[in-house]
Amino acid sequence: MDSSVSRSLPISGRTRLYAVLGDPVAQVRAPSLLNPLFAELGLDAVLFPVHARPDSFAEVFQGLRRTENLDGILVTIPHKAAALRLADQVSPAAAASGAVNALRREPDGRWTGENFDGVGFVSGLTAAGHLPEGKQVSVVGAGGAGSAIAAALLSAGAARVSLCDPDTAKLRTLLTRLGSYWPGRALGTGTPASADADLVVNATPLGMRADDPLPFSLADLRPECVVADVIMKPRETALLRAAAALGRPVVPGAPMLDHQLGLYRVFFGLDEATADTDSPGA
């Protein structure tokens, strides 16, 4: 898809709306991907960012879901777990991860939640030549992105996923949930278990700001250990620069979203909407 495709239709009362919610929201890439897709498909639709703080997320979400011309909601940090609790129904992948990053309005007005972070991450990792099957993985951060990535890695055959998060209650909840799907293959650690890892993933917000500390030490990493980051902006975080300088293979955060675009297209039924637009009398 050509990301330079621009919207040719004027925004009007007929325009269908999609929102992406986060805190912060300036870094989100979804509008730069989905709006060109809408234009390419000839859809009268627009995705716009909404800055919602945690203490007002539920109120903002409930208001948006009652907006009759709103067809979909994307969710980014730190709202993915809260979005799962507010959805009317969720997919097995979302239930396993305990988080939602996309919701669609059903014909009966109910909202279905899905999580594409994990499968998007695994797709990007695999496209870069790093297969998760049989690997020892350390995931730092047990929030929405980390939980989805852990679940997807286990589903893809990772031998073990070690998770580290300072919020021990949240970590225990995640480990219990993952253990019900993949017994004995997910464990919690007080510090990142990187010494014997084949892959270490930063699933925290650390790296979004220039003055952020590194989310974990690189000192114990094996030479062949892959270092991945979920941060999308900046594309090259301090963690990835430091890992590359040490000769470690790195995977940036952008492919995690890039590989979700086709999934969004199916989830939101955009091709069906295009067919409706092209049909006689539309």
Backbone as JSON, one array per atom type, in Angstrom:
{
  "sequence": "MDSSVSRSLPISGRTRLYAVLGDPVAQVRAPSLLNPLFAELGLDAVLFPVHARPDSFAEVFQGLRRTENLDGILVTIPHKAAALRLADQVSPAAAASGAVNALRREPDGRWTGENFDGVGFVSGLTAAGHLPEGKQVSVVGAGGAGSAIAAALLSAGAARVSLCDPDTAKLRTLLTRLGSYWPGRALGTGTPASADADLVVNATPLGMRADDPLPFSLADLRPECVVADVIMKPRETALLRAAAALGRPVVPGAPMLDHQLGLYRVFFGLDEATADTDSPGA",
  "N": [[0.83, -1.19, 0.0], [0.52, 2.24, -0.8], [1.63, 4.68, 1.25], [1.42, 7.32, 0.79], [-0.96, 7.92, -0.32], [-3.68, 10.08, -0.39], [-6.59, 11.43, 1.25], [-9.43, 11.71, -0.73], [-12.07, 12.31, -0.56], [-14.29, 14.71, 0.81], [-14.66, 15.39, 4.32], [-17.72, 14.7, 5.75], [-21.19, 14.69, 6.81], [-21.73, 12.07, 6.27], [-19.47, 10.62, 6.65], [-17.75, 7.85, 8.0], [-16.55, 7.05, 11.21], [-13.51, 6.34, 13.0], [-11.6, 5.77, 15.91], [-8.53, 6.25, 17.71], [-7.31, 5.55, 20.84], [-5.26, 6.76, 23.45], [-2.63, 7.41, 25.89], [0.32, 8.81, 26.2], [-0.73, 10.27, 23.01], [0.42, 11.38, 20.82], [2.36, 9.93, 19.52], [1.23, 7.92, 18.02], [0.93, 5.7, 15.24], [-1.11, 4.67, 13.79], [-3.1, 6.35, 12.43], [-1.63, 7.2, 10.17], [-1.39, 4.92, 8.74], [-3.93, 3.65, 8.46], [-5.67, 5.66, 7.45], [-4.62, 6.26, 4.81], [-5.21, 3.72, 3.76], [-8.02, 3.67, 3.87], [-8.46, 5.68, 1.96], [-7.31, 4.49, -0.31], [-9.05, 2.36, -0.69], [-11.3, 3.73, -1.34], [-13.09, 4.49, 0.62], [-15.39, 6.35, 2.57], [-14.27, 7.31, 5.21], [-12.58, 7.96, 8.31], [-9.8, 7.91, 10.5], [-9.1, 9.07, 13.71], [-7.03, 10.56, 16.29], [-7.41, 10.24, 19.85], [-6.81, 11.7, 22.88], [-6.82, 10.27, 25.87], [-6.81, 10.2, 29.3], [-5.89, 7.86, 31.93], [-7.68, 8.09, 34.15], [-9.97, 9.0, 33.01], [-10.59, 7.33, 30.98], [-12.6, 5.27, 30.83], [-14.94, 6.79, 30.79], [-14.6, 8.31, 28.44], [-14.46, 6.24, 26.57], [-17.02, 5.04, 26.84], [-18.61, 7.13, 25.95], [-17.77, 7.34, 23.27], [-18.54, 4.84, 22.23], [-21.22, 5.13, 22.06], [-21.56, 6.76, 19.98], [-23.11, 7.06, 17.02], [-22.13, 7.03, 14.39], [-19.63, 5.97, 14.61], [-17.48, 3.39, 13.91], [-15.32, 1.85, 14.73], [-12.72, 1.26, 17.19], [-9.42, 1.8, 18.11], [-6.89, 0.92, 20.44], [-4.26, 2.04, 22.45], [-1.27, 2.26, 24.54], [-2.01, 3.49, 27.83], [-4.15, 1.69, 27.92], [-5.11, -0.87, 27.26], [-5.77, -3.14, 28.82], [-7.91, -2.13, 30.32], [-9.7, -1.66, 28.25], [-10.44, -4.23, 27.52], [-12.02, -4.98, 29.67], [-14.19, -3.35, 29.25], [-15.31, -4.1, 26.88], [-18.0, -5.76, 25.12], [-17.81, -8.36, 24.27], [-15.09, -10.63, 23.71], [-12.3, -11.89, 21.78], [-10.74, -15.2, 21.74], [-7.92, -14.82, 21.69], [-7.63, -12.25, 22.76], [-8.73, -12.71, 25.28], [-6.86, -14.51, 26.34], [-4.57, -12.93, 26.49], [-5.47, -10.89, 28.09], [-6.01, -8.33, 27.31], [-7.02, -5.74, 25.02], [-6.74, -4.38, 21.76], [-8.18, -3.48, 19.64], [-11.48, -2.68, 18.67], [-14.71, -3.38, 17.39], [-17.84, -2.18, 16.18], [-20.74, -4.11, 16.31], [-23.54, -5.23, 14.26], [-25.74, -5.3, 16.01], [-25.14, -3.38, 17.82], [-23.42, -4.09, 19.86], [-20.04, -4.3, 21.15], [-17.15, -5.76, 19.97], [-14.1, -7.04, 21.1], [-10.68, -7.37, 20.16], [-7.28, -8.6, 19.97], [-4.44, -7.72, 18.35], [-1.81, -7.23, 18.74], [0.01, -9.21, 19.63], [0.09, -11.23, 17.57], [0.84, -9.56, 15.49], [3.38, -8.76, 16.37], [4.75, -11.26, 16.41], [4.57, -11.91, 13.7], [6.12, -9.85, 12.56], [8.57, -10.43, 13.76], [9.08, -12.98, 12.72], [9.19, -12.37, 9.98], [11.56, -11.0, 9.96], [13.3, -13.04, 10.15], [13.55, -14.41, 12.53], [12.56, -17.02, 14.21], [10.15, -18.0, 16.61], [9.72, -20.55, 17.65], [10.52, -23.03, 19.98], [12.23, -21.38, 21.41], [13.88, -19.61, 24.11], [12.51, -17.01, 25.89], [12.53, -13.68, 27.08], [10.38, -11.36, 28.42], [9.96, -8.04, 29.13], [7.86, -6.25, 31.01], [4.51, -6.4, 31.73], [2.15, -5.39, 30.79], [-0.51, -4.35, 28.54], [0.64, -4.7, 25.91], [2.85, -6.38, 26.45], [1.62, -8.65, 27.62], [0.04, -9.59, 25.49], [2.01, -10.15, 23.6], [3.48, -12.12, 24.95], [1.54, -14.18, 25.1], [1.14, -14.69, 22.36], [3.69, -15.54, 21.56], [3.98, -17.89, 23.05], [1.87, -19.33, 21.94], [2.92, -19.6, 19.42], [4.88, -21.43, 19.82], [7.1, -20.97, 21.48], [9.51, -22.11, 23.8], [9.75, -21.32, 26.46], [8.56, -18.55, 28.28], [9.67, -15.91, 30.07], [8.59, -13.5, 32.34], [8.78, -10.15, 33.47], [7.9, -7.63, 35.74], [7.4, -4.69, 37.62], [4.96, -4.41, 38.91], [3.73, -6.57, 40.85], [1.3, -7.81, 41.43], [-0.19, -7.54, 39.07], [1.49, -9.01, 37.42], [1.31, -11.6, 38.56], [-1.38, -12.17, 38.04], [-1.36, -12.26, 35.24], [0.41, -14.42, 34.81], [-1.04, -16.53, 35.92], [-3.22, -16.59, 34.17], [-1.96, -17.14, 31.67], [-0.84, -19.58, 32.34], [-3.05, -21.23, 32.44], [-3.57, -21.72, 29.81], [-1.12, -22.49, 28.68], [0.41, -24.55, 30.34], [3.09, -24.44, 32.69], [4.92, -23.14, 31.03], [5.2, -20.41, 31.18], [6.69, -18.04, 33.26], [7.4, -16.0, 36.15], [9.78, -13.45, 36.97], [12.0, -11.7, 39.19], [13.88, -9.93, 38.21], [14.8, -9.07, 34.82], [15.06, -12.02, 32.92], [17.57, -12.55, 31.25], [20.01, -13.77, 30.72], [20.14, -16.39, 29.63], [18.55, -16.13, 27.45], [17.08, -16.38, 24.18], [15.73, -14.42, 22.95], [14.92, -11.14, 23.84], [12.48, -8.93, 24.92], [11.44, -5.61, 24.99], [8.66, -4.51, 26.44], [7.71, -2.28, 27.65], [6.95, 1.25, 28.3], [9.37, 2.54, 28.33], [11.77, 4.31, 26.63], [10.41, 5.84, 24.92], [10.87, 8.47, 25.5], [13.66, 10.7, 25.32], [15.22, 10.85, 27.61], [14.72, 8.56, 29.03], [15.63, 5.72, 31.03], [17.44, 2.69, 30.12], [15.38, -0.18, 29.62], [16.29, -2.63, 30.54], [19.35, -4.31, 31.45], [22.03, -4.84, 29.16], [24.22, -6.32, 29.57], [24.44, -9.06, 30.19], [23.59, -10.47, 28.0], [23.6, -13.09, 25.58], [25.72, -13.49, 22.67], [24.19, -14.06, 20.36], [21.65, -13.33, 21.01], [18.48, -11.96, 20.33], [17.28, -8.65, 20.34], [14.35, -6.99, 20.94], [12.0, -4.32, 20.52], [8.99, -2.7, 21.52], [8.39, -0.08, 21.18], [7.42, 2.44, 18.95], [7.92, 4.99, 18.12], [10.55, 6.9, 19.03], [11.77, 5.21, 16.05], [14.27, 3.95, 16.18], [15.22, 3.16, 19.17], [16.95, 4.04, 22.26], [17.64, 1.66, 23.48], [17.72, -0.18, 21.29], [19.76, 0.98, 19.77], [21.93, 0.69, 21.53], [22.03, -2.1, 21.77], [22.54, -2.87, 19.1], [25.03, -1.7, 18.79], [26.52, -3.41, 20.31], [26.55, -5.58, 18.74], [24.32, -7.2, 18.68], [21.48, -8.76, 17.17], [18.64, -6.83, 16.17], [15.16, -5.9, 16.52], [12.86, -3.58, 15.57], [9.97, -1.67, 16.8], [8.07, -0.89, 14.89], [7.35, -2.87, 12.82], [5.52, -4.48, 14.21], [3.09, -3.12, 14.2], [2.82, -2.63, 11.46], [2.39, -5.19, 10.42], [-0.11, -5.66, 11.35], [-1.94, -4.38, 9.8], [-3.29, -5.67, 7.63], [-4.8, -7.42, 9.15], [-6.5, -5.68, 10.55], [-7.94, -4.78, 8.39], [-9.49, -6.99, 7.7], [-10.8, -7.47, 10.15], [-12.35, -5.15, 10.6], [-13.96, -5.31, 8.4], [-13.43, -3.98, 5.96], [-13.14, -4.5, 3.23], [-15.62, -5.56, 2.59], [-17.14, -3.29, 3.05], [-16.18, -1.7, 1.0], [-17.15, -3.12, -1.2], [-19.87, -2.73, -0.82], [-19.98, 0.01, -1.27], [-19.32, 0.1, -3.94], [-21.42, -1.17, -5.14], [-24.37, -1.32, -7.27], [-26.45, 1.49, -7.05], [-25.47, 2.33, -4.68]],
  "CA": [[0.0, 0.0, 0.0], [1.25, 3.5, -0.87], [1.22, 5.49, 2.39], [1.25, 8.71, 0.36], [-2.33, 8.1, -0.81], [-4.36, 11.05, 0.45], [-8.04, 11.38, 1.23], [-9.99, 12.49, -1.82], [-13.44, 12.67, -0.22], [-14.38, 15.67, 1.92], [-15.33, 14.9, 5.51], [-19.1, 15.19, 5.75], [-22.06, 13.99, 7.74], [-21.78, 10.66, 5.9], [-18.18, 10.01, 6.94], [-17.69, 6.9, 9.1], [-15.47, 7.43, 12.11], [-12.72, 5.4, 13.79], [-10.79, 6.51, 16.87], [-7.45, 5.55, 18.4], [-7.22, 6.13, 22.17], [-4.02, 6.5, 24.16], [-2.06, 8.43, 26.76], [0.06, 9.9, 25.25], [-1.27, 9.85, 21.72], [1.15, 12.05, 19.73], [3.27, 9.01, 18.85], [0.53, 6.82, 17.35], [1.15, 5.6, 13.79], [-2.29, 4.09, 13.14], [-3.73, 7.21, 11.42], [-0.82, 7.27, 8.95], [-1.54, 3.65, 8.03], [-5.32, 3.34, 8.12], [-6.3, 6.68, 6.6], [-4.31, 5.96, 3.41], [-5.93, 2.52, 3.34], [-9.39, 4.1, 3.56], [-8.43, 6.4, 0.68], [-7.02, 3.53, -1.37], [-10.26, 1.57, -0.9], [-12.4, 4.6, -1.71], [-14.06, 4.53, 1.7], [-15.63, 7.63, 3.23], [-14.0, 7.0, 6.61], [-11.38, 8.63, 8.83], [-9.34, 7.53, 11.84], [-8.56, 10.25, 14.38], [-6.49, 10.26, 17.62], [-8.09, 10.78, 21.03], [-5.95, 11.63, 24.07], [-7.66, 9.96, 27.03], [-6.0, 9.81, 30.45], [-6.45, 6.68, 32.59], [-8.81, 8.36, 35.05], [-11.17, 9.34, 32.23], [-10.7, 6.43, 29.83], [-13.91, 4.6, 30.77], [-15.95, 7.78, 30.4], [-14.38, 8.61, 27.02], [-14.83, 5.04, 25.8], [-18.48, 4.87, 26.83], [-19.16, 8.16, 25.08], [-17.48, 7.0, 21.88], [-19.29, 3.67, 21.79], [-22.59, 5.57, 21.82], [-21.54, 7.62, 18.8], [-23.72, 6.15, 16.04], [-21.35, 6.93, 13.16], [-18.31, 5.44, 14.94], [-17.49, 1.96, 13.6], [-14.22, 1.1, 15.31], [-11.84, 1.92, 18.16], [-8.12, 1.21, 18.38], [-6.46, 1.27, 21.79], [-2.83, 1.91, 22.7], [-0.9, 2.39, 25.95], [-1.94, 2.33, 28.74], [-5.58, 1.39, 28.11], [-5.53, -2.12, 26.62], [-6.44, -4.02, 29.8], [-9.19, -1.5, 30.63], [-10.59, -1.84, 27.1], [-10.98, -5.59, 27.58], [-13.1, -5.0, 30.67], [-15.33, -2.57, 28.78], [-15.87, -4.72, 25.68], [-19.14, -6.64, 25.36], [-17.33, -9.72, 24.03], [-13.71, -10.59, 23.24], [-11.81, -13.09, 21.11], [-9.85, -16.03, 22.57], [-6.59, -14.21, 21.79], [-7.73, -11.14, 23.7], [-8.95, -13.27, 26.61], [-5.61, -15.09, 26.8], [-3.62, -11.87, 26.81], [-6.04, -9.98, 29.08], [-5.94, -6.96, 26.78], [-7.67, -5.5, 23.73], [-6.23, -3.19, 21.07], [-9.1, -3.09, 18.58], [-12.88, -3.02, 18.92], [-15.61, -3.01, 16.3], [-19.28, -2.17, 16.46], [-21.5, -5.14, 15.62], [-24.84, -4.72, 13.79], [-26.69, -5.13, 17.11], [-24.66, -2.33, 18.7], [-22.42, -4.58, 20.81], [-18.65, -4.04, 20.75], [-16.28, -6.94, 20.05], [-12.69, -6.7, 21.27], [-9.67, -8.29, 19.63], [-5.91, -8.15, 20.22], [-3.55, -8.06, 17.24], [-0.42, -6.9, 19.08], [0.85, -10.4, 19.71], [0.3, -11.84, 16.25], [1.61, -8.6, 14.72], [4.77, -8.85, 16.8], [5.32, -12.52, 15.95], [4.71, -11.81, 12.24], [7.29, -9.01, 12.29], [9.75, -11.18, 14.19], [9.31, -14.05, 11.75], [9.6, -11.75, 8.72], [12.96, -10.62, 10.11], [14.1, -14.26, 10.16], [13.72, -14.92, 13.9], [11.42, -17.87, 14.5], [10.03, -18.17, 18.06], [9.52, -21.94, 18.06], [11.59, -23.64, 20.76], [13.13, -20.38, 21.96], [13.75, -19.07, 25.47], [12.18, -15.6, 25.68], [12.31, -12.81, 28.24], [9.54, -10.2, 28.1], [10.0, -7.06, 30.2], [6.62, -5.5, 30.94], [3.35, -7.29, 31.7], [0.97, -4.61, 30.45], [-1.28, -4.83, 27.41], [1.48, -5.2, 24.82], [3.64, -7.51, 26.93], [0.77, -9.83, 27.8], [-0.35, -10.08, 24.16], [3.2, -10.73, 22.97], [3.77, -13.37, 25.64], [0.56, -15.17, 24.68], [1.38, -15.04, 20.96], [4.94, -16.31, 21.49], [3.68, -19.23, 23.55], [1.04, -19.96, 20.92], [3.79, -19.88, 18.27], [5.78, -22.53, 20.13], [8.24, -20.65, 22.33], [9.66, -23.12, 24.84], [9.51, -20.69, 27.75], [8.5, -17.08, 28.3], [9.85, -15.34, 31.4], [8.04, -12.15, 32.38], [9.22, -9.33, 34.6], [7.18, -6.37, 35.85], [7.4, -4.26, 39.03], [3.62, -4.59, 39.46], [3.69, -8.02, 41.08], [-0.09, -8.3, 41.37], [-0.52, -7.67, 37.65], [2.29, -10.11, 36.9], [0.73, -12.86, 39.02], [-2.63, -12.38, 37.3], [-1.01, -12.66, 33.88], [0.99, -15.77, 34.83], [-2.14, -17.46, 36.16], [-4.01, -16.7, 32.94], [-1.16, -17.84, 30.68], [-0.67, -20.96, 32.79], [-4.25, -22.01, 32.14], [-3.5, -22.06, 28.39], [0.17, -23.12, 28.38], [0.93, -24.89, 31.68], [4.51, -24.63, 32.92], [5.81, -22.5, 30.05], [5.31, -18.98, 31.5], [7.11, -17.86, 34.65], [7.73, -14.64, 36.52], [11.1, -13.23, 37.53], [12.16, -10.41, 39.84], [14.64, -9.12, 37.27], [14.72, -9.68, 33.49], [15.82, -13.27, 32.77], [18.16, -12.36, 29.94], [21.3, -14.43, 30.56], [20.03, -17.55, 28.74], [17.45, -15.87, 26.51], [17.3, -16.26, 22.74], [15.03, -13.2, 22.55], [14.49, -10.28, 24.94], [11.53, -7.96, 24.38], [11.01, -4.49, 25.81], [7.23, -4.23, 26.27], [7.41, -1.16, 28.54], [7.03, 2.53, 27.59], [10.71, 3.11, 28.43], [12.37, 4.48, 25.32], [9.64, 6.84, 24.17], [11.49, 9.77, 25.76], [15.11, 10.65, 25.17], [15.88, 10.71, 28.9], [14.34, 7.31, 29.68], [16.69, 4.74, 31.21], [17.21, 1.44, 29.4], [14.45, -1.03, 30.38], [17.04, -3.74, 31.12], [20.78, -4.31, 31.14], [22.46, -5.66, 28.03], [25.52, -6.89, 29.91], [24.43, -10.53, 30.27], [23.01, -11.09, 26.8], [24.44, -13.91, 24.73], [26.0, -12.78, 21.41], [23.17, -14.27, 19.33], [20.34, -12.96, 21.54], [17.76, -10.92, 19.6], [16.68, -7.62, 21.19], [13.19, -6.4, 20.26], [11.36, -3.22, 21.24], [7.65, -2.41, 21.02], [8.29, 1.36, 20.95], [7.37, 2.72, 17.52], [8.46, 6.32, 17.87], [11.36, 6.81, 17.82], [11.94, 3.86, 15.49], [15.49, 3.42, 16.79], [15.3, 3.58, 20.56], [18.27, 3.93, 22.87], [17.88, 0.23, 23.69], [18.11, -0.8, 20.04], [21.08, 1.5, 19.41], [22.93, 0.08, 22.4], [22.14, -3.51, 21.42], [23.2, -2.97, 17.8], [26.44, -1.36, 18.99], [27.15, -4.6, 20.88], [26.5, -6.63, 17.74], [23.14, -8.04, 18.82], [20.42, -8.5, 16.19], [17.57, -6.04, 16.77], [13.88, -5.81, 15.82], [12.15, -2.39, 16.06], [8.55, -1.83, 17.1], [7.18, -0.57, 13.78], [6.75, -4.02, 12.13], [4.4, -5.03, 14.96], [1.88, -2.48, 13.7], [2.74, -2.82, 10.01], [1.83, -6.51, 10.14], [-1.5, -5.71, 11.8], [-2.81, -3.64, 8.9], [-4.16, -6.61, 6.95], [-5.73, -7.96, 10.15], [-7.51, -4.65, 10.75], [-8.76, -4.73, 7.17], [-10.46, -8.07, 7.82], [-11.58, -7.31, 11.39], [-13.32, -4.08, 10.42], [-14.77, -5.57, 7.22], [-13.25, -2.86, 5.03], [-13.38, -4.93, 1.85], [-17.07, -5.64, 2.44], [-17.63, -1.91, 2.94], [-15.83, -1.26, -0.35], [-18.09, -3.76, -2.11], [-21.15, -2.03, -0.67], [-19.86, 1.32, -1.9], [-19.24, -0.08, -5.4], [-22.59, -1.86, -5.66], [-25.32, -0.42, -7.92], [-27.36, 2.21, -6.19], [-24.81, 2.72, -3.42]],
  "C": [[0.87, 1.24, 0.0], [0.76, 4.42, 0.24], [1.04, 6.96, 2.03], [-0.15, 8.97, -0.18], [-3.08, 9.03, 0.14], [-5.87, 10.93, 0.28], [-8.58, 12.28, 0.13], [-11.41, 12.96, -1.52], [-13.44, 13.7, 0.9], [-15.07, 15.01, 3.12], [-16.71, 15.55, 5.57], [-19.9, 14.44, 6.8], [-22.19, 12.51, 7.44], [-20.5, 9.91, 6.28], [-18.27, 9.08, 8.15], [-16.43, 7.16, 9.9], [-14.82, 6.22, 12.79], [-11.83, 6.24, 14.7], [-9.67, 5.63, 17.38], [-7.21, 6.27, 19.72], [-5.89, 5.77, 22.82], [-3.66, 7.63, 25.08], [-0.58, 8.14, 26.96], [-0.48, 9.36, 23.93], [-0.51, 10.46, 20.54], [1.99, 11.07, 18.91], [2.56, 7.97, 17.99], [0.72, 6.89, 15.83], [-0.1, 5.13, 13.05], [-2.95, 5.04, 12.13], [-2.96, 7.26, 10.1], [-0.89, 5.99, 8.14], [-2.98, 3.42, 7.57], [-5.98, 4.4, 7.24], [-5.91, 6.53, 5.13], [-5.0, 4.71, 2.89], [-7.38, 2.86, 3.02], [-9.44, 4.79, 2.2], [-8.22, 5.45, -0.49], [-8.25, 2.7, -1.71], [-11.46, 2.4, -1.32], [-13.46, 4.7, -0.65], [-14.18, 5.93, 2.28], [-15.51, 7.4, 4.73], [-12.71, 7.7, 7.02], [-11.09, 8.12, 10.23], [-8.68, 8.75, 12.47], [-8.06, 9.86, 15.78], [-7.29, 10.94, 18.72], [-7.17, 10.6, 22.23], [-6.85, 11.47, 25.29], [-6.77, 9.5, 28.17], [-6.67, 8.64, 31.18], [-7.67, 6.95, 33.45], [-10.08, 8.74, 34.31], [-11.41, 8.38, 31.07], [-12.08, 5.8, 29.72], [-14.99, 5.56, 30.3], [-15.84, 8.11, 28.91], [-14.84, 7.43, 26.16], [-16.34, 4.89, 25.71], [-19.15, 5.92, 25.96], [-18.96, 7.82, 23.61], [-18.35, 5.84, 21.4], [-20.75, 4.01, 21.53], [-22.69, 6.54, 20.64], [-21.95, 6.78, 17.6], [-22.92, 6.03, 14.75], [-19.9, 6.52, 13.42], [-18.34, 3.92, 14.78], [-16.39, 1.17, 14.28], [-13.37, 1.94, 16.25], [-10.55, 1.12, 18.23], [-7.65, 1.73, 19.73], [-4.96, 1.04, 21.92], [-2.56, 2.17, 24.18], [-1.57, 3.61, 26.56], [-3.31, 1.67, 28.95], [-6.02, 0.0, 27.67], [-6.23, -3.08, 27.58], [-7.81, -3.45, 30.15], [-10.18, -1.69, 29.5], [-11.2, -3.23, 27.09], [-12.15, -5.65, 28.55], [-14.35, -4.28, 30.19], [-15.98, -3.14, 27.52], [-17.05, -5.62, 26.05], [-18.75, -8.11, 25.18], [-15.92, -9.61, 23.46], [-13.34, -11.92, 22.61], [-10.99, -13.94, 22.08], [-8.47, -15.43, 22.74], [-6.59, -13.06, 22.79], [-7.92, -11.66, 25.11], [-7.66, -13.84, 27.18], [-4.62, -14.03, 27.22], [-4.13, -10.93, 27.9], [-6.05, -8.54, 28.62], [-6.57, -6.91, 25.4], [-7.0, -4.3, 23.07], [-7.07, -2.78, 19.88], [-10.51, -3.54, 18.94], [-13.71, -2.57, 17.73], [-17.05, -3.05, 16.78], [-19.96, -3.26, 15.64], [-22.85, -4.57, 15.19], [-25.86, -4.51, 14.91], [-26.24, -4.09, 18.13], [-23.65, -2.78, 19.75], [-21.02, -4.34, 20.25], [-17.81, -5.28, 21.02], [-14.83, -6.5, 20.12], [-11.77, -7.79, 20.76], [-8.29, -7.75, 20.0], [-5.01, -8.66, 19.11], [-2.09, -7.77, 17.56], [0.48, -8.13, 19.02], [1.14, -11.0, 18.35], [1.05, -10.88, 15.34], [3.09, -8.65, 15.07], [5.43, -10.11, 16.26], [5.5, -12.51, 14.43], [5.92, -10.98, 11.86], [8.58, -9.71, 12.64], [10.11, -12.25, 13.17], [9.78, -13.49, 10.41], [11.06, -11.32, 8.75], [13.88, -11.84, 10.22], [14.32, -14.87, 11.53], [12.47, -15.72, 14.3], [11.34, -18.14, 16.0], [9.98, -19.61, 18.54], [10.75, -22.49, 18.79], [12.5, -22.68, 21.47], [12.81, -20.06, 23.43], [13.6, -17.56, 25.34], [12.03, -14.89, 27.03], [11.53, -11.59, 27.79], [9.54, -9.28, 29.32], [8.79, -6.16, 30.05], [5.44, -6.43, 30.77], [2.06, -6.53, 31.48], [0.28, -5.19, 29.22], [-0.44, -5.42, 26.3], [2.26, -6.43, 25.26], [2.83, -8.78, 27.09], [0.36, -10.43, 26.47], [0.83, -10.75, 23.47], [3.56, -12.05, 23.62], [2.84, -14.48, 25.18], [0.82, -15.63, 23.24], [2.65, -15.86, 20.8], [4.73, -17.74, 21.97], [2.84, -20.0, 22.53], [1.87, -20.37, 19.71], [4.86, -20.91, 18.59], [7.02, -22.18, 20.92], [8.31, -21.65, 23.48], [9.34, -22.57, 26.22], [9.47, -19.18, 27.57], [8.6, -16.63, 29.75], [9.4, -13.89, 31.36], [8.49, -11.43, 33.63], [8.43, -8.02, 34.58], [7.18, -5.96, 37.32], [6.04, -4.38, 39.7], [3.4, -6.09, 39.66], [2.28, -8.59, 41.03], [-0.51, -8.51, 39.92], [0.23, -8.84, 37.03], [1.71, -11.46, 37.3], [-0.55, -13.19, 38.26], [-2.34, -12.88, 35.89], [-0.47, -14.08, 33.85], [-0.08, -16.83, 35.06], [-2.95, -17.69, 34.88], [-3.23, -17.47, 31.86], [-0.99, -19.31, 31.04], [-1.88, -21.83, 32.5], [-4.3, -22.44, 30.67], [-2.25, -22.86, 28.07], [0.86, -23.49, 29.7], [2.45, -25.07, 31.7], [5.45, -23.91, 31.99], [5.94, -20.99, 30.25], [5.68, -18.86, 32.97], [7.48, -16.4, 34.89], [9.11, -14.56, 37.16], [11.17, -11.85, 38.16], [12.93, -9.42, 39.0], [14.58, -9.8, 35.91], [15.63, -10.91, 33.37], [16.48, -13.29, 31.4], [19.41, -13.2, 29.69], [21.24, -15.62, 29.59], [18.96, -17.37, 27.68], [17.94, -15.86, 25.06], [16.71, -14.96, 22.21], [14.63, -12.44, 23.82], [13.65, -9.16, 24.34], [11.27, -6.86, 25.4], [9.55, -4.2, 25.49], [6.8, -3.17, 27.27], [7.42, 0.13, 27.72], [8.43, 3.14, 27.61], [11.39, 3.11, 27.07], [11.61, 5.47, 24.47], [10.24, 8.23, 24.34], [13.0, 9.64, 25.74], [15.83, 10.43, 26.5], [15.47, 9.46, 29.67], [15.57, 6.42, 29.91], [16.41, 3.51, 30.35], [16.3, 0.54, 30.25], [15.12, -2.24, 31.03], [18.5, -3.63, 30.69], [21.09, -5.24, 29.97], [23.71, -6.48, 28.36], [25.55, -8.41, 29.83], [23.93, -11.22, 29.01], [24.04, -11.93, 26.06], [24.61, -13.23, 23.37], [24.89, -12.9, 20.38], [21.77, -13.85, 19.79], [19.73, -11.8, 20.75], [17.14, -9.95, 20.6], [15.57, -6.94, 20.4], [12.57, -5.33, 21.14], [9.97, -3.01, 20.65], [7.45, -0.92, 20.75], [8.35, 1.64, 19.45], [7.93, 4.09, 17.17], [9.21, 6.77, 19.12], [11.52, 5.37, 17.33], [13.17, 3.2, 16.08], [15.6, 3.96, 18.2], [16.72, 3.47, 21.08], [18.63, 2.47, 23.11], [18.38, -0.43, 22.41], [19.48, -0.31, 19.57], [22.17, 0.82, 20.23], [23.13, -1.39, 22.05], [22.87, -3.7, 20.09], [24.69, -2.66, 17.93], [27.22, -2.53, 19.57], [27.11, -5.8, 19.93], [25.31, -7.57, 17.86], [22.15, -7.74, 17.71], [19.25, -7.79, 16.87], [16.34, -6.06, 15.88], [13.14, -4.61, 16.38], [10.66, -2.65, 16.24], [7.63, -1.66, 15.91], [6.59, -1.79, 13.07], [5.57, -4.63, 12.88], [3.09, -4.42, 14.5], [1.72, -2.69, 12.2], [2.07, -4.15, 9.66], [0.4, -6.66, 10.65], [-2.46, -5.11, 10.78], [-3.78, -4.55, 8.16], [-5.19, -7.22, 7.88], [-6.84, -6.97, 10.45], [-8.49, -4.62, 9.57], [-9.86, -5.79, 7.23], [-11.38, -7.83, 9.01], [-12.67, -6.26, 11.23], [-14.18, -4.25, 9.16], [-14.64, -4.5, 6.15], [-13.48, -3.26, 3.58], [-14.87, -5.09, 1.58], [-17.68, -4.25, 2.29], [-17.33, -1.35, 1.55], [-16.81, -1.83, -1.36], [-19.45, -3.1, -2.04], [-21.13, -0.68, -1.37], [-19.91, 1.21, -3.42], [-20.51, -0.67, -5.99], [-23.56, -0.88, -6.31], [-26.27, 0.21, -6.92], [-26.74, 2.65, -4.88], [-24.58, 4.2, -3.38]]
}
